[in-house]
């Protein structure tokens, strides 16, 4: 007979549960759109949109303490495709860099054997995309190449480093949070270790200040702030003022330059790093819930805060000014006293218990409109911000916070009221930037709508409960049940519920609360029903309450199987269902076993008192069902004969037999089955093997086999076909071949055999044995071990229960709270993400092969193809194999309807489409490029036709500047305004002479001479600088633009600069309105950022553009190599042709082609021969790259636009088609 095993394809997977304490900070949400977090030694990858686990990475031997996704801040093409790279670090100091899609490790890094404190990928990826900075305890920072695993440099510091933060505006700046304070590093570079040991500042804990019991009244708040002033100092604080530094977190604000936040349990301090001074405090009232973590946003000046009760709050900075004041007017009589962050939205808290507490929060870096909370019990809750426009024009005066407005533009471009837009796409599309300020006249025009934000729970993933578990797989797949079979695993838990998992998807199918105490075992009685038992903790007599329930899965109905029995009796040791699922044997600890009929829930026999107690029991696979069926068939045939033939032919005797049979038949139809005879064997305490037969309602004792001398006390038996296997307390396995009548003992030397299970499938004689310290798979035909797993040797978890899923997959429950489905080698392994069937398709272009993901991007960007908008890639002429086409179509289908609607909308412009696709792909460099390109293309093209008298358009620009998070790239007037506000705030917060001097210097540079003089005159007469400052004040007030004084001052300034007093010389030059010269000197001395700053605040647009263009040349030079930044600066200057040339020379063909299309739409490229040549070259190169991707339609489209340059290519592209038609 041909043996076969029907095998349903089950992926190897891991179901995870609660997290361990070291996992607290191990979570990250990448630009790729996926969340990664650590669970014991595993790393889980979750898709945030569909809340599905896509991958479980298993290779660490110890708990994971940090995970970080690689940045996507570079241009993607075939050579550097979209790929999922992740670094994870564990308690033993090992860092693994993963290729997540295949589940393989790219490299492993080890320096010391202590837990990694912090790690980050470098965000500036122009030079290299693979650099990873890690803190190796106690005091080293090491820069690694994460692609090869090589160490680039290592540097030690004087104190223990707790964490660090990169300055998002300057790749050479870095701040370390140490056990004593903060160390600022300003010479960070990938090529060599920082030379200096950094600038140290000390923090005294704010708890000595009363800010955490802050009164509601303003006076209290003011006092608190005065106290906070003394927090940051360059001297080491005296011993009594310092408690242990309890700063939880430090990070730069990505929304504006040179600000940093420090997080304490009861307050968040905002520091201005220009003066090292606190300029804002967010404190929690006495009754409030302390902070755990904070994530500052980039797109808007907001903070996501996580509190100890699992509540996530969003705070947004209150805008504080009106746009009417021009820079040189008198300042407001009462300038704003500090940065205030208003609570704008909060989500629900969780119930915190001893074992359930919030571990960490991650925020979507692409859109900044959703946050995920990771809870210690393994739950992941995904909260999304939703905005709603409030209809009321009249604001209620009670709320102190100023209103939030919705932005005028969507995806970078102002849109009308009737255009399609999706405000919840991202934070900057939800709320207007700080620059958008409602003056009275705008409110009258009412294109600013007030907006309210709220959190919505859009995804929830829950883990397994805490171990121990009892697991049992449903009956195996056979030819008979193949139509209705589903691979279902039942998991009994310690709190009395049974979880039912669907193993093809790994999702929880049902959770049934059946018992009131720990579930000890489960046995299936059909594909849709099982019996489970639970025992309570024993009382002082050693008696328990036994619960035995029969559960029907589809309805969830459960019946107490033993009726009223079960109180105060010895505990049930095990239950075993017979092979045909007719009978159930219940084995007790110190009480004879019971045999039940499963179908009728009746007790067939309770063994007598003197009957031996069973230590192990197994039902035999042999039965007499077939012979019974044959008899039944014969009777049916006889009946059929009788009904057909005439009565005369049938003798009276035969008819009586038939009537009896008919009666039996009708009865058996009622009970649906015949009672077949089944056997079981069990062993007594003395090692004897008893063989009993059950038929109908009789139980007969048939044979006894004496014990085998070599075996200890038998603990378990398994029987399949002709092979019976016994296991004992000493770890011996005894194989009996019943046909050949031979037995063979194997000592495994692994102590107590807890369980033996045969694999399903006809003729499959593999079995699994479970021990205290692991498990083994044996081939019972050959009597050979196939594979083995031992705790402490090849894995670091203990095994609690085992079962077979299919004929070649096993399932293990372990004490780290996980349930693993493994193949026969039992090696924990990751799987390829593309082999896995997801219940709901997830949008993740990173999972496609590089060519496909780039082709999909082109398909989305260049809608409409063939003159019509469509998201059906199946019809497009894309010659890859059908498989890939289907994958692409699946990706397109998985987009949300809102996004599909935008992509198919003819009014949705090319620039907006580029921005949207950059968001969909999580492509950081594209996102910044297109945001700035869209802003300046739109505003500069509006400017040209406008006459100076036409104020409407100007007004729109004033209302909608580029947000300050783009710093030097903002419009000059807005940049100036921001700097003035900043100085106002610094001036209010002055506490020492140094601060006052810094403020005076800034005011001089900004041209605010009167206020600078006031500050200079404040210097007290005891101060060493008193004379100097007084003279300076006189100088500033008397400077006139007469020729001789100017030339003298200029001479003095140049001498100062030559003698190393750069800052002072620059100030003098600014006094006599020679800021352009000042900028030139700053650039000569390498102060490029300072020069750009000065140019933006003091020079007119032409002079400013000159300074910035020199900076661009510097950025493009090979030793600086920050071309991506240079391109953004050129965009902000409106040098669009130069941008297109640079993109082309950098081989960014796709970006160049799209950018030129956008420029042509806006009419900002003047058409002459040179530009036409450039346009054609770009289009031709882009057509070639599309051809490489196999995207012929696109290639033809761009080749035809490329004029002469594209002619040959066009002919080449059209050629193959003609050949085909000739054949």
PyMOL commands that set and color helices and strands:
alter all, ss='L'
color gray80, all
select helices_A, chain A and resi 21-25+206-208+210-213+218-231+239-241+423-425+427-430+440-445+625-644+647-649+652-671+833-835+845-847+850-861+882-893+897-903+910-921+924-945+951-959+964-969+972-988+993-1006+1009-1017+1026-1038+1043-1058+1062-1071+1075-1084+1088-1098+1101-1116+1123-1133+1136-1145+1149-1162+1169-1188+1192-1201+1203-1222
alter helices_A, ss='H'
color red, helices_A
select strands_A, chain A and resi 13-15+27-29+34-39+42-47+52-58+64-69+85-90+94-99+104-110+116-121+131-136+140-145+150-156+161-166+174-178+181-185+199-203+232-233+249-252+259-263+267-272+277-283+291-296+302-307+312-317+341-346+358-363+370-375+380-389+404-405+409-410+413-414+450-461+470-473+488-492+497-502+507-513+519-524+529-535+546-552+557-560+572-577+583-588+594-597+602-606+614-623+677-684+689-695+698-705+714-720+723-728+732-737+742-747+753-758+766-771+774-779+784-790+799-806+809-814+819-823
alter strands_A, ss='S'
color yellow, strands_A
deselect
rebuild
show_as cartoon
